[in-house]
Amino acid sequence: MSLVRLNIKGISYSQTQSGAYALILSEVDGNRKLPIVIGAFEAQSIAIALEKEIEPPRPLTHDLFKSFSDRFEIIIKKVIIHKLVDGVFYASLVCERNKIEEIIDARTSDAIALALRFSAPIFTYKTILEKAGIILKNDSEKQENDLTSNDDLLFEDLKFEKKEVELKKDGYNNNSIEQLHQLLTKAVASEDYEAAAKIRDEISKR
């Protein structure tokens, strides 16, 4: 079976399933999206790996796995989402040590969190994408619209909503850049990543 490479399109909070998030994967050479429901911890770990500016003061579980693997010269070559049963995706880590390859079963959310830390490509089989992949109504206009607009429509079509940051309520719009950087450092140190994300967004906005 042929493999299809995927990229991470984004993460969205579910308004219908408490504590659940939607991880959206997009095929590299096509318009199909693969939505996967993941838990809050995995969503946080993936988001931190995507946001290079946020570094937790202590290693998260996936960071610890990366440090352990580095110490013993284990690398993750790629991640393959290889099975879909009753709406549940199954993944494998293709690892290598001393030129010996091993395949390890993993939850898809964990596998993707690790793939980001190892800069490993993510794949799925063409049959799975044909079965679970979706083509959004706005993909046909992809070349005509800007990326931000398409992202907003993506989450809307999947019945997931982005968490909008209301900076005025948090008062960050009244802080200087220096103060924002201090607040960001404190938020990360206290492991309040939700606040850290809001502060980071305000800094980027400036």
FENMORA-V795872 format. One record per residue. N is the residue number from 1. PHI is phi in whole degrees, 0 to 359 (none if undefined). PSI is psi as a letter, one per 20 degrees, with the letter a starting at -180 (none if undefined). OMEGA is omega as a letter, one per 30 degrees, with the letter a starting at -180 (* if undefined). Layout:
# FENMORA-V795872
n/phi/psi/omega
N/PHI/PSI/OMEGA
N/PHI/PSI/OMEGA
This chain:
# FENMORA-V795872
n/phi/psi/omega
1/none/p/a
2/280/q/l
3/264/q/l
4/240/p/a
5/280/q/a
6/238/q/l
7/243/q/l
8/277/p/a
9/273/h/l
10/168/r/l
11/232/p/a
12/226/q/l
13/279/p/a
14/275/p/l
15/273/i/a
16/255/h/l
17/242/o/a
18/298/p/l
19/77/j/a
20/254/q/l
21/231/q/l
22/252/p/l
23/263/p/a
24/255/o/l
25/254/q/a
26/234/p/l
27/291/q/a
28/294/g/a
29/250/l/a
30/186/a/a
31/253/i/a
32/283/q/l
33/245/q/l
34/239/o/l
35/275/p/a
36/231/p/l
37/278/p/a
38/229/r/a
39/277/r/a
40/294/g/a
41/297/g/a
42/294/h/l
43/298/g/l
44/296/g/a
45/295/g/l
46/293/g/a
47/297/g/l
48/294/h/l
49/293/h/l
50/284/h/a
51/268/o/a
52/292/h/a
53/282/i/a
54/259/o/l
55/238/o/l
56/296/q/a
57/295/h/l
58/235/q/a
59/293/p/l
60/286/r/a
61/304/g/a
62/289/h/l
63/292/h/l
64/297/g/l
65/299/g/l
66/295/g/l
67/297/g/l
68/299/g/a
69/294/g/l
70/298/g/a
71/297/h/a
72/256/j/l
73/56/l/l
74/255/p/l
75/239/q/l
76/260/o/a
77/280/h/l
78/193/r/l
79/242/p/l
80/236/p/l
81/276/o/a
82/253/i/a
83/208/q/l
84/225/o/a
85/230/o/l
86/53/l/l
87/82/j/a
88/255/p/l
89/270/q/l
90/242/q/a
91/228/r/l
92/228/q/l
93/261/p/l
94/265/o/a
95/251/r/l
96/215/p/l
97/214/p/a
98/53/l/l
99/65/j/l
100/253/p/a
101/264/p/l
102/229/q/l
103/244/p/a
104/241/p/l
105/288/q/a
106/205/q/l
107/294/q/a
108/300/g/a
109/296/g/l
110/294/g/a
111/299/g/a
112/288/h/l
113/300/h/l
114/284/h/l
115/302/h/l
116/297/g/a
117/286/h/l
118/260/j/a
119/54/l/a
120/264/q/l
121/289/q/a
122/246/p/a
123/230/r/l
124/218/r/l
125/278/q/a
126/303/h/a
127/295/h/l
128/290/g/l
129/294/h/l
130/292/h/a
131/277/g/a
132/248/i/a
133/288/q/l
134/232/q/l
135/246/o/a
136/282/q/a
137/298/h/a
138/268/i/a
139/295/h/l
140/292/i/l
141/257/j/a
142/302/h/a
143/286/i/a
144/265/h/a
145/252/q/l
146/283/r/a
147/297/h/a
148/299/g/l
149/298/g/l
150/296/h/l
151/298/g/l
152/299/g/a
153/290/h/l
154/303/g/a
155/290/h/l
156/295/g/a
157/294/h/a
158/273/j/a
159/62/k/l
160/244/q/a
161/241/q/l
162/289/q/l
163/282/o/l
164/277/p/a
165/272/o/l
166/264/n/a
167/294/h/a
168/296/h/l
169/293/h/a
170/276/i/l
171/80/j/a
172/290/h/a
173/290/i/l
174/265/i/a
175/268/q/l
176/282/r/l
177/300/g/l
178/298/g/l
179/295/h/l
180/296/g/l
181/295/h/l
182/294/g/l
183/295/h/l
184/296/g/l
185/298/g/a
186/294/g/a
187/296/g/l
188/293/g/a
189/297/h/l
190/270/j/l
191/63/k/l
192/267/m/a
193/287/h/l
194/294/g/l
195/294/h/l
196/299/h/l
197/294/h/l
198/294/g/l
199/293/g/l
200/300/g/l
201/296/h/l
202/292/h/l
203/296/g/l
204/296/h/l
205/298/h/a
206/297/none/*
